Amino acid sequence: MIEQMIPQIKILNKSEKIRLLQYLVTEIAKDEGIENDMNQEEEKLFWQSASQSSLDKIWQHPEEDIYNELL
């Protein structure tokens, strides 16, 4: 069944894939009986950690050092 869905998933844009992931996480949590009510601090830490590698790719390279000099 999943194999049939993969082509459809591949054509989703980034925002739609994120929405799908959020939906799946919620469904898995329900199936496992896990409460999905993270407090705000836990949620903040999760998203900071999840996004850090993307931010590093954008900001952590020598070409960006010139912007640090402007601050």
PyMOL Python script that loads the backbone (N, CA, C, O; Angstrom):
from pymol import cmd

cmd.read_pdbstr("""\
ATOM      1  N   MET A   1       0.831  -1.202   0.000  1.00  0.00           N
ATOM      2  CA  MET A   1       0.000   0.000   0.000  1.00  0.00           C
ATOM      3  C   MET A   1       0.869   1.257   0.000  1.00  0.00           C
ATOM      4  O   MET A   1       0.627   2.174  -0.785  1.00  0.00           O
ATOM      5  N   ILE A   2       1.869   1.309   0.863  1.00  0.00           N
ATOM      6  CA  ILE A   2       2.755   2.483   0.935  1.00  0.00           C
ATOM      7  C   ILE A   2       3.451   2.703  -0.395  1.00  0.00           C
ATOM      8  O   ILE A   2       3.599   3.842  -0.839  1.00  0.00           O
ATOM      9  N   GLU A   3       3.881   1.619  -1.037  1.00  0.00           N
ATOM     10  CA  GLU A   3       4.591   1.727  -2.310  1.00  0.00           C
ATOM     11  C   GLU A   3       3.747   2.446  -3.363  1.00  0.00           C
ATOM     12  O   GLU A   3       4.281   3.155  -4.215  1.00  0.00           O
ATOM     13  N   GLN A   4       2.458   2.263  -3.301  1.00  0.00           N
ATOM     14  CA  GLN A   4       1.550   2.927  -4.245  1.00  0.00           C
ATOM     15  C   GLN A   4       1.433   4.419  -3.951  1.00  0.00           C
ATOM     16  O   GLN A   4       1.113   5.199  -4.848  1.00  0.00           O
ATOM     17  N   MET A   5       1.683   4.823  -2.724  1.00  0.00           N
ATOM     18  CA  MET A   5       1.553   6.219  -2.329  1.00  0.00           C
ATOM     19  C   MET A   5       2.812   7.029  -2.601  1.00  0.00           C
ATOM     20  O   MET A   5       2.744   8.253  -2.708  1.00  0.00           O
ATOM     21  N   ILE A   6       3.951   6.373  -2.713  1.00  0.00           N
ATOM     22  CA  ILE A   6       5.224   7.079  -2.856  1.00  0.00           C
ATOM     23  C   ILE A   6       5.253   8.035  -4.045  1.00  0.00           C
ATOM     24  O   ILE A   6       5.712   9.165  -3.879  1.00  0.00           O
ATOM     25  N   PRO A   7       4.788   7.646  -5.237  1.00  0.00           N
ATOM     26  CA  PRO A   7       4.795   8.617  -6.346  1.00  0.00           C
ATOM     27  C   PRO A   7       3.978   9.877  -6.042  1.00  0.00           C
ATOM     28  O   PRO A   7       4.357  10.978  -6.441  1.00  0.00           O
ATOM     29  N   GLN A   8       2.866   9.712  -5.340  1.00  0.00           N
ATOM     30  CA  GLN A   8       2.044  10.873  -4.977  1.00  0.00           C
ATOM     31  C   GLN A   8       2.774  11.746  -3.964  1.00  0.00           C
ATOM     32  O   GLN A   8       2.694  12.972  -4.034  1.00  0.00           O
ATOM     33  N   ILE A   9       3.477  11.135  -3.034  1.00  0.00           N
ATOM     34  CA  ILE A   9       4.211  11.886  -2.015  1.00  0.00           C
ATOM     35  C   ILE A   9       5.349  12.674  -2.664  1.00  0.00           C
ATOM     36  O   ILE A   9       5.623  13.810  -2.275  1.00  0.00           O
ATOM     37  N   LYS A  10       6.004  12.075  -3.643  1.00  0.00           N
ATOM     38  CA  LYS A  10       7.133  12.732  -4.303  1.00  0.00           C
ATOM     39  C   LYS A  10       6.736  14.022  -5.006  1.00  0.00           C
ATOM     40  O   LYS A  10       7.560  14.927  -5.136  1.00  0.00           O
ATOM     41  N   ILE A  11       5.501  14.125  -5.460  1.00  0.00           N
ATOM     42  CA  ILE A  11       5.096  15.344  -6.181  1.00  0.00           C
ATOM     43  C   ILE A  11       4.580  16.451  -5.256  1.00  0.00           C
ATOM     44  O   ILE A  11       4.278  17.555  -5.712  1.00  0.00           O
ATOM     45  N   LEU A  12       4.479  16.155  -3.961  1.00  0.00           N
ATOM     46  CA  LEU A  12       4.050  17.186  -3.016  1.00  0.00           C
ATOM     47  C   LEU A  12       5.132  18.246  -2.874  1.00  0.00           C
ATOM     48  O   LEU A  12       6.325  17.954  -2.965  1.00  0.00           O
ATOM     49  N   ASN A  13       4.693  19.489  -2.647  1.00  0.00           N
ATOM     50  CA  ASN A  13       5.686  20.522  -2.371  1.00  0.00           C
ATOM     51  C   ASN A  13       6.112  20.436  -0.901  1.00  0.00           C
ATOM     52  O   ASN A  13       5.541  19.670  -0.125  1.00  0.00           O
ATOM     53  N   LYS A  14       7.101  21.215  -0.540  1.00  0.00           N
ATOM     54  CA  LYS A  14       7.675  21.144   0.808  1.00  0.00           C
ATOM     55  C   LYS A  14       6.625  21.364   1.893  1.00  0.00           C
ATOM     56  O   LYS A  14       6.586  20.629   2.880  1.00  0.00           O
ATOM     57  N   SER A  15       5.786  22.363   1.716  1.00  0.00           N
ATOM     58  CA  SER A  15       4.764  22.678   2.706  1.00  0.00           C
ATOM     59  C   SER A  15       3.783  21.516   2.876  1.00  0.00           C
ATOM     60  O   SER A  15       3.389  21.190   3.996  1.00  0.00           O
ATOM     61  N   GLU A  16       3.398  20.904   1.778  1.00  0.00           N
ATOM     62  CA  GLU A  16       2.474  19.773   1.845  1.00  0.00           C
ATOM     63  C   GLU A  16       3.126  18.566   2.526  1.00  0.00           C
ATOM     64  O   GLU A  16       2.460  17.837   3.261  1.00  0.00           O
ATOM     65  N   LYS A  17       4.422  18.354   2.286  1.00  0.00           N
ATOM     66  CA  LYS A  17       5.127  17.252   2.940  1.00  0.00           C
ATOM     67  C   LYS A  17       5.210  17.484   4.440  1.00  0.00           C
ATOM     68  O   LYS A  17       5.074  16.540   5.218  1.00  0.00           O
ATOM     69  N   ILE A  18       5.430  18.727   4.858  1.00  0.00           N
ATOM     70  CA  ILE A  18       5.476  19.046   6.287  1.00  0.00           C
ATOM     71  C   ILE A  18       4.113  18.786   6.923  1.00  0.00           C
ATOM     72  O   ILE A  18       4.030  18.223   8.015  1.00  0.00           O
ATOM     73  N   ARG A  19       3.054  19.194   6.245  1.00  0.00           N
ATOM     74  CA  ARG A  19       1.701  18.944   6.762  1.00  0.00           C
ATOM     75  C   ARG A  19       1.430  17.451   6.881  1.00  0.00           C
ATOM     76  O   ARG A  19       0.820  17.002   7.851  1.00  0.00           O
ATOM     77  N   LEU A  20       1.885  16.680   5.890  1.00  0.00           N
ATOM     78  CA  LEU A  20       1.725  15.230   5.935  1.00  0.00           C
ATOM     79  C   LEU A  20       2.468  14.646   7.134  1.00  0.00           C
ATOM     80  O   LEU A  20       1.931  13.803   7.852  1.00  0.00           O
ATOM     81  N   LEU A  21       3.704  15.097   7.348  1.00  0.00           N
ATOM     82  CA  LEU A  21       4.479  14.609   8.493  1.00  0.00           C
ATOM     83  C   LEU A  21       3.788  14.937   9.817  1.00  0.00           C
ATOM     84  O   LEU A  21       3.726  14.100  10.717  1.00  0.00           O
ATOM     85  N   GLN A  22       3.275  16.148   9.925  1.00  0.00           N
ATOM     86  CA  GLN A  22       2.584  16.542  11.154  1.00  0.00           C
ATOM     87  C   GLN A  22       1.369  15.648  11.388  1.00  0.00           C
ATOM     88  O   GLN A  22       1.094  15.232  12.513  1.00  0.00           O
ATOM     89  N   TYR A  23       0.655  15.365  10.316  1.00  0.00           N
ATOM     90  CA  TYR A  23      -0.522  14.495  10.419  1.00  0.00           C
ATOM     91  C   TYR A  23      -0.104  13.093  10.863  1.00  0.00           C
ATOM     92  O   TYR A  23      -0.720  12.510  11.755  1.00  0.00           O
ATOM     93  N   LEU A  24       0.949  12.553  10.236  1.00  0.00           N
ATOM     94  CA  LEU A  24       1.402  11.203  10.562  1.00  0.00           C
ATOM     95  C   LEU A  24       1.894  11.109  12.005  1.00  0.00           C
ATOM     96  O   LEU A  24       1.610  10.130  12.694  1.00  0.00           O
ATOM     97  N   VAL A  25       2.624  12.113  12.461  1.00  0.00           N
ATOM     98  CA  VAL A  25       3.106  12.113  13.844  1.00  0.00           C
ATOM     99  C   VAL A  25       1.919  12.086  14.810  1.00  0.00           C
ATOM    100  O   VAL A  25       1.933  11.356  15.800  1.00  0.00           O
ATOM    101  N   THR A  26       0.908  12.875  14.519  1.00  0.00           N
ATOM    102  CA  THR A  26      -0.280  12.912  15.369  1.00  0.00           C
ATOM    103  C   THR A  26      -0.973  11.560  15.380  1.00  0.00           C
ATOM    104  O   THR A  26      -1.381  11.081  16.438  1.00  0.00           O
ATOM    105  N   GLU A  27      -1.109  10.943  14.216  1.00  0.00           N
ATOM    106  CA  GLU A  27      -1.759   9.641  14.127  1.00  0.00           C
ATOM    107  C   GLU A  27      -0.966   8.561  14.853  1.00  0.00           C
ATOM    108  O   GLU A  27      -1.547   7.718  15.538  1.00  0.00           O
ATOM    109  N   ILE A  28       0.337   8.581  14.709  1.00  0.00           N
ATOM    110  CA  ILE A  28       1.179   7.597  15.400  1.00  0.00           C
ATOM    111  C   ILE A  28       1.071   7.782  16.902  1.00  0.00           C
ATOM    112  O   ILE A  28       0.981   6.807  17.648  1.00  0.00           O
ATOM    113  N   ALA A  29       1.081   9.033  17.349  1.00  0.00           N
ATOM    114  CA  ALA A  29       0.955   9.309  18.781  1.00  0.00           C
ATOM    115  C   ALA A  29      -0.374   8.775  19.313  1.00  0.00           C
ATOM    116  O   ALA A  29      -0.426   8.197  20.398  1.00  0.00           O
ATOM    117  N   LYS A  30      -1.430   8.968  18.555  1.00  0.00           N
ATOM    118  CA  LYS A  30      -2.738   8.444  18.969  1.00  0.00           C
ATOM    119  C   LYS A  30      -2.700   6.925  19.046  1.00  0.00           C
ATOM    120  O   LYS A  30      -3.181   6.338  20.016  1.00  0.00           O
ATOM    121  N   ASP A  31      -2.128   6.285  18.028  1.00  0.00           N
ATOM    122  CA  ASP A  31      -2.052   4.817  18.001  1.00  0.00           C
ATOM    123  C   ASP A  31      -1.249   4.271  19.175  1.00  0.00           C
ATOM    124  O   ASP A  31      -1.561   3.207  19.709  1.00  0.00           O
ATOM    125  N   GLU A  32      -0.223   5.001  19.569  1.00  0.00           N
ATOM    126  CA  GLU A  32       0.649   4.555  20.656  1.00  0.00           C
ATOM    127  C   GLU A  32       0.156   5.006  22.029  1.00  0.00           C
ATOM    128  O   GLU A  32       0.739   4.653  23.054  1.00  0.00           O
ATOM    129  N   GLY A  33      -0.919   5.787  22.038  1.00  0.00           N
ATOM    130  CA  GLY A  33      -1.437   6.277  23.306  1.00  0.00           C
ATOM    131  C   GLY A  33      -0.552   7.343  23.926  1.00  0.00           C
ATOM    132  O   GLY A  33      -0.576   7.561  25.137  1.00  0.00           O
ATOM    133  N   ILE A  34       0.225   8.002  23.087  1.00  0.00           N
ATOM    134  CA  ILE A  34       1.117   9.054  23.569  1.00  0.00           C
ATOM    135  C   ILE A  34       0.368  10.372  23.543  1.00  0.00           C
ATOM    136  O   ILE A  34      -0.268  10.726  22.550  1.00  0.00           O
ATOM    137  N   GLU A  35       0.453  11.090  24.647  1.00  0.00           N
ATOM    138  CA  GLU A  35      -0.176  12.396  24.685  1.00  0.00           C
ATOM    139  C   GLU A  35       0.616  13.346  23.809  1.00  0.00           C
ATOM    140  O   GLU A  35       1.838  13.435  23.928  1.00  0.00           O
ATOM    141  N   ASN A  36      -0.063  14.044  22.947  1.00  0.00           N
ATOM    142  CA  ASN A  36       0.608  14.910  21.977  1.00  0.00           C
ATOM    143  C   ASN A  36       0.618  16.366  22.425  1.00  0.00           C
ATOM    144  O   ASN A  36       0.690  17.278  21.600  1.00  0.00           O
ATOM    145  N   ASP A  37       0.545  16.577  23.730  1.00  0.00           N
ATOM    146  CA  ASP A  37       0.522  17.938  24.262  1.00  0.00           C
ATOM    147  C   ASP A  37       1.876  18.312  24.827  1.00  0.00           C
ATOM    148  O   ASP A  37       2.055  18.375  26.044  1.00  0.00           O
ATOM    149  N   MET A  38       2.837  18.562  23.935  1.00  0.00           N
ATOM    150  CA  MET A  38       4.130  19.041  24.410  1.00  0.00           C
ATOM    151  C   MET A  38       3.936  20.438  24.963  1.00  0.00           C
ATOM    152  O   MET A  38       3.151  21.221  24.426  1.00  0.00           O
ATOM    153  N   ASN A  39       4.642  20.752  26.026  1.00  0.00           N
ATOM    154  CA  ASN A  39       4.540  22.126  26.479  1.00  0.00           C
ATOM    155  C   ASN A  39       5.298  23.019  25.498  1.00  0.00           C
ATOM    156  O   ASN A  39       6.074  22.529  24.677  1.00  0.00           O
ATOM    157  N   GLN A  40       5.077  24.290  25.585  1.00  0.00           N
ATOM    158  CA  GLN A  40       5.640  25.215  24.605  1.00  0.00           C
ATOM    159  C   GLN A  40       7.163  25.181  24.573  1.00  0.00           C
ATOM    160  O   GLN A  40       7.758  25.295  23.501  1.00  0.00           O
ATOM    161  N   GLU A  41       7.791  25.028  25.709  1.00  0.00           N
ATOM    162  CA  GLU A  41       9.249  25.006  25.743  1.00  0.00           C
ATOM    163  C   GLU A  41       9.794  23.768  25.043  1.00  0.00           C
ATOM    164  O   GLU A  41      10.767  23.861  24.295  1.00  0.00           O
ATOM    165  N   GLU A  42       9.175  22.599  25.278  1.00  0.00           N
ATOM    166  CA  GLU A  42       9.604  21.375  24.598  1.00  0.00           C
ATOM    167  C   GLU A  42       9.438  21.503  23.091  1.00  0.00           C
ATOM    168  O   GLU A  42      10.309  21.095  22.324  1.00  0.00           O
ATOM    169  N   GLU A  43       8.312  22.072  22.676  1.00  0.00           N
ATOM    170  CA  GLU A  43       8.064  22.236  21.251  1.00  0.00           C
ATOM    171  C   GLU A  43       9.075  23.198  20.633  1.00  0.00           C
ATOM    172  O   GLU A  43       9.588  22.954  19.541  1.00  0.00           O
ATOM    173  N   LYS A  44       9.356  24.284  21.333  1.00  0.00           N
ATOM    174  CA  LYS A  44      10.339  25.257  20.860  1.00  0.00           C
ATOM    175  C   LYS A  44      11.705  24.597  20.685  1.00  0.00           C
ATOM    176  O   LYS A  44      12.358  24.783  19.658  1.00  0.00           O
ATOM    177  N   LEU A  45      12.137  23.831  21.681  1.00  0.00           N
ATOM    178  CA  LEU A  45      13.426  23.151  21.611  1.00  0.00           C
ATOM    179  C   LEU A  45      13.465  22.130  20.474  1.00  0.00           C
ATOM    180  O   LEU A  45      14.482  21.988  19.796  1.00  0.00           O
ATOM    181  N   PHE A  46      12.354  21.422  20.271  1.00  0.00           N
ATOM    182  CA  PHE A  46      12.294  20.451  19.184  1.00  0.00           C
ATOM    183  C   PHE A  46      12.504  21.129  17.835  1.00  0.00           C
ATOM    184  O   PHE A  46      13.324  20.678  17.034  1.00  0.00           O
ATOM    185  N   TRP A  47      11.765  22.213  17.578  1.00  0.00           N
ATOM    186  CA  TRP A  47      11.860  22.869  16.272  1.00  0.00           C
ATOM    187  C   TRP A  47      13.204  23.564  16.086  1.00  0.00           C
ATOM    188  O   TRP A  47      13.723  23.613  14.971  1.00  0.00           O
ATOM    189  N   GLN A  48      13.771  24.097  17.156  1.00  0.00           N
ATOM    190  CA  GLN A  48      15.108  24.683  17.048  1.00  0.00           C
ATOM    191  C   GLN A  48      16.122  23.625  16.644  1.00  0.00           C
ATOM    192  O   GLN A  48      16.966  23.852  15.776  1.00  0.00           O
ATOM    193  N   SER A  49      16.029  22.484  17.273  1.00  0.00           N
ATOM    194  CA  SER A  49      16.952  21.393  16.964  1.00  0.00           C
ATOM    195  C   SER A  49      16.734  20.878  15.541  1.00  0.00           C
ATOM    196  O   SER A  49      17.694  20.631  14.810  1.00  0.00           O
ATOM    197  N   ALA A  50      15.489  20.721  15.158  1.00  0.00           N
ATOM    198  CA  ALA A  50      15.169  20.187  13.834  1.00  0.00           C
ATOM    199  C   ALA A  50      15.601  21.135  12.716  1.00  0.00           C
ATOM    200  O   ALA A  50      15.958  20.681  11.629  1.00  0.00           O
ATOM    201  N   SER A  51      15.575  22.418  12.962  1.00  0.00           N
ATOM    202  CA  SER A  51      15.895  23.383  11.913  1.00  0.00           C
ATOM    203  C   SER A  51      17.356  23.828  11.907  1.00  0.00           C
ATOM    204  O   SER A  51      17.791  24.507  10.977  1.00  0.00           O
ATOM    205  N   GLN A  52      18.110  23.456  12.928  1.00  0.00           N
ATOM    206  CA  GLN A  52      19.471  23.963  13.064  1.00  0.00           C
ATOM    207  C   GLN A  52      20.357  23.620  11.872  1.00  0.00           C
ATOM    208  O   GLN A  52      21.127  24.469  11.424  1.00  0.00           O
ATOM    209  N   SER A  53      20.271  22.405  11.348  1.00  0.00           N
ATOM    210  CA  SER A  53      21.149  22.028  10.238  1.00  0.00           C
ATOM    211  C   SER A  53      20.857  22.868   8.996  1.00  0.00           C
ATOM    212  O   SER A  53      21.777  23.236   8.265  1.00  0.00           O
ATOM    213  N   SER A  54      19.588  23.170   8.757  1.00  0.00           N
ATOM    214  CA  SER A  54      19.248  24.027   7.612  1.00  0.00           C
ATOM    215  C   SER A  54      19.782  25.437   7.807  1.00  0.00           C
ATOM    216  O   SER A  54      20.310  26.040   6.872  1.00  0.00           O
ATOM    217  N   LEU A  55      19.648  25.962   9.010  1.00  0.00           N
ATOM    218  CA  LEU A  55      20.165  27.294   9.284  1.00  0.00           C
ATOM    219  C   LEU A  55      21.684  27.337   9.147  1.00  0.00           C
ATOM    220  O   LEU A  55      22.243  28.306   8.632  1.00  0.00           O
ATOM    221  N   ASP A  56      22.342  26.286   9.608  1.00  0.00           N
ATOM    222  CA  ASP A  56      23.797  26.231   9.495  1.00  0.00           C
ATOM    223  C   ASP A  56      24.240  26.256   8.035  1.00  0.00           C
ATOM    224  O   ASP A  56      25.228  26.906   7.694  1.00  0.00           O
ATOM    225  N   LYS A  57      23.513  25.556   7.181  1.00  0.00           N
ATOM    226  CA  LYS A  57      23.867  25.548   5.757  1.00  0.00           C
ATOM    227  C   LYS A  57      23.777  26.953   5.170  1.00  0.00           C
ATOM    228  O   LYS A  57      24.568  27.319   4.301  1.00  0.00           O
ATOM    229  N   ILE A  58      22.820  27.730   5.642  1.00  0.00           N
ATOM    230  CA  ILE A  58      22.614  29.072   5.102  1.00  0.00           C
ATOM    231  C   ILE A  58      23.627  30.057   5.682  1.00  0.00           C
ATOM    232  O   ILE A  58      24.207  30.852   4.942  1.00  0.00           O
ATOM    233  N   TRP A  59      23.843  30.013   6.986  1.00  0.00           N
ATOM    234  CA  TRP A  59      24.601  31.069   7.657  1.00  0.00           C
ATOM    235  C   TRP A  59      26.029  30.713   8.017  1.00  0.00           C
ATOM    236  O   TRP A  59      26.830  31.620   8.244  1.00  0.00           O
ATOM    237  N   GLN A  60      26.383  29.466   8.079  1.00  0.00           N
ATOM    238  CA  GLN A  60      27.713  29.087   8.548  1.00  0.00           C
ATOM    239  C   GLN A  60      28.674  28.812   7.392  1.00  0.00           C
ATOM    240  O   GLN A  60      29.169  27.695   7.240  1.00  0.00           O
ATOM    241  N   HIS A  61      28.929  29.825   6.591  1.00  0.00           N
ATOM    242  CA  HIS A  61      29.946  29.694   5.554  1.00  0.00           C
ATOM    243  C   HIS A  61      30.637  31.043   5.361  1.00  0.00           C
ATOM    244  O   HIS A  61      30.059  32.083   5.677  1.00  0.00           O
ATOM    245  N   PRO A  62      31.871  31.036   4.845  1.00  0.00           N
ATOM    246  CA  PRO A  62      32.706  32.245   4.805  1.00  0.00           C
ATOM    247  C   PRO A  62      32.082  33.439   4.088  1.00  0.00           C
ATOM    248  O   PRO A  62      32.342  34.581   4.467  1.00  0.00           O
ATOM    249  N   GLU A  63      31.272  33.204   3.070  1.00  0.00           N
ATOM    250  CA  GLU A  63      30.683  34.327   2.334  1.00  0.00           C
ATOM    251  C   GLU A  63      29.779  35.187   3.215  1.00  0.00           C
ATOM    252  O   GLU A  63      29.555  36.361   2.923  1.00  0.00           O
ATOM    253  N   GLU A  64      29.263  34.601   4.290  1.00  0.00           N
ATOM    254  CA  GLU A  64      28.358  35.332   5.175  1.00  0.00           C
ATOM    255  C   GLU A  64      29.102  36.175   6.212  1.00  0.00           C
ATOM    256  O   GLU A  64      28.487  37.005   6.881  1.00  0.00           O
ATOM    257  N   ASP A  65      30.405  35.977   6.354  1.00  0.00           N
ATOM    258  CA  ASP A  65      31.170  36.723   7.359  1.00  0.00           C
ATOM    259  C   ASP A  65      31.108  38.226   7.149  1.00  0.00           C
ATOM    260  O   ASP A  65      31.191  38.991   8.109  1.00  0.00           O
ATOM    261  N   ILE A  66      30.964  38.652   5.911  1.00  0.00           N
ATOM    262  CA  ILE A  66      30.891  40.091   5.642  1.00  0.00           C
ATOM    263  C   ILE A  66      29.699  40.731   6.338  1.00  0.00           C
ATOM    264  O   ILE A  66      29.763  41.892   6.744  1.00  0.00           O
ATOM    265  N   TYR A  67      28.613  39.978   6.478  1.00  0.00           N
ATOM    266  CA  TYR A  67      27.433  40.511   7.154  1.00  0.00           C
ATOM    267  C   TYR A  67      27.685  40.682   8.652  1.00  0.00           C
ATOM    268  O   TYR A  67      27.147  41.602   9.268  1.00  0.00           O
ATOM    269  N   ASN A  68      28.489  39.813   9.235  1.00  0.00           N
ATOM    270  CA  ASN A  68      28.846  39.967  10.643  1.00  0.00           C
ATOM    271  C   ASN A  68      29.605  41.262  10.878  1.00  0.00           C
ATOM    272  O   ASN A  68      29.445  41.899  11.919  1.00  0.00           O
ATOM    273  N   GLU A  69      30.432  41.655   9.910  1.00  0.00           N
ATOM    274  CA  GLU A  69      31.194  42.888  10.025  1.00  0.00           C
ATOM    275  C   GLU A  69      30.290  44.121  10.008  1.00  0.00           C
ATOM    276  O   GLU A  69      30.632  45.150  10.592  1.00  0.00           O
ATOM    277  N   LEU A  70      29.143  44.021   9.346  1.00  0.00           N
ATOM    278  CA  LEU A  70      28.219  45.139   9.263  1.00  0.00           C
ATOM    279  C   LEU A  70      27.452  45.373  10.562  1.00  0.00           C
ATOM    280  O   LEU A  70      26.912  46.458  10.776  1.00  0.00           O
ATOM    281  N   LEU A  71      27.403  44.381  11.413  1.00  0.00           N
ATOM    282  CA  LEU A  71      26.628  44.499  12.668  1.00  0.00           C
ATOM    283  C   LEU A  71      27.337  45.312  13.698  1.00  0.00           C
ATOM    284  O   LEU A  71      26.820  45.501  14.798  1.00  0.00           O
TER     285      LEU A  71
END
""", "prot")
cmd.dss("prot")
cmd.show_as("cartoon", "prot")
cmd.util.cbc("prot")
cmd.orient("prot")
